[in-house]
Amino acid sequence: MEAPVTEPARILHGKPYAEAIRAEVAVDVERLKAERGVTPGLAVVLVGEDPASAIYVRSKGEQTLAAGMHSETHRLPAETTQADLEALVGRLNAATNIHGILVQLPLPTHLDSARVIACIDPDKDVDGLTVTSAGRLATGGEGLVPCTPLGCMILLRDALGDLTGKAALVLGRSNLMGKPMAQLLLAADCTVTIAHSRSRDLPSLCREADILVAAVGRPEMVRADWIKPGAVVIDVGINRIPSKDPAKAAEGKTRVVGDVAFAEAAEIAGAITPVPGGVGLLTVACLLKNTLTAAERITGPIAGRA
């Protein structure tokens, strides 16, 4: 008997989702201005001259302004002291025109990131990194959720609709991604497993999952035979590896891949995100969404919002 023909995976490109989120946010920003006279404001703090961080911060500022929001970028020298950075966060906490605060990570090594994050007002914590934000998420309270897991949930709900009862595996346990992702899936009534580098027999664990979220930072670690046929695979990894072209590789040229071996996984999965072009595009859009949410919680919701 012939083996059944497997349908190619649906590719979950991030661009149309990000565009839809930004458009919705822009409309609601105008409504908030009209109804309450409030312009949502986002402040981003960048310490040092890391090129990748600088590009990311510039993108955040441009998209914030494009959505009709107030945008501030505070660029500080790499030698900024802990006291000066914490003092700036304190001023932003008190600023009535700022509803969201994001301190771009990583910080220079002489600074204590945990202490800086702890200084952020949880009601303005649009990255969802404070202990209070994590606690609110874990207990079902009203808090701000890290942007990348929020984007992943948007993709999953579109691909699957109701997530109730789905077996979900989160590969990775970071505070920024793995742990909040697991909490969101649990809140959506999934049966959730968190796996990591110390887990035994990762391929077998992954093969049980209807939903597989890979966020470990290991290039193309998840292979096709790790994936349950028809599963939805969300690849959060962003890894730079040598170019496939030997001459370019010799020049130090790189290419970006995810944590999942995309080409082979797409033959097995029901839906999958590409890297690049997948989850990453939703992160800034969800940052705008969180800033709007923070503004509404501080000033009161726009008409029709619960």
Secondary structure, 3 states (H helix, E strand, C coil): CCCCCCCCCEECCHHHHHHHHHHHHHHHHHHHHHHHCCCCEEEEEEECCCHHHHHHHHHHHHHHHHCCCEEEEEEECCCCCHHHHHHHHHHHHHCCCCCEEEECCCCCCCCCHHHHHHHCCHHHECCCCCHHHHHHHHCCCCCCCCHHHHHHHHHHHHHHCCCCCCEEEEECCCCCCHHHHHHHHHHCCCEEEEECCCCCCHHHHHCCCCEEEECCCCCCCECHHHCCCCCEEEECCCEEEECCCHHHHHCCCEEEECCECHHHHCCCCCEECCCCCCCHHHHHHHHHHHHHHHHHHHHCCCCCCC
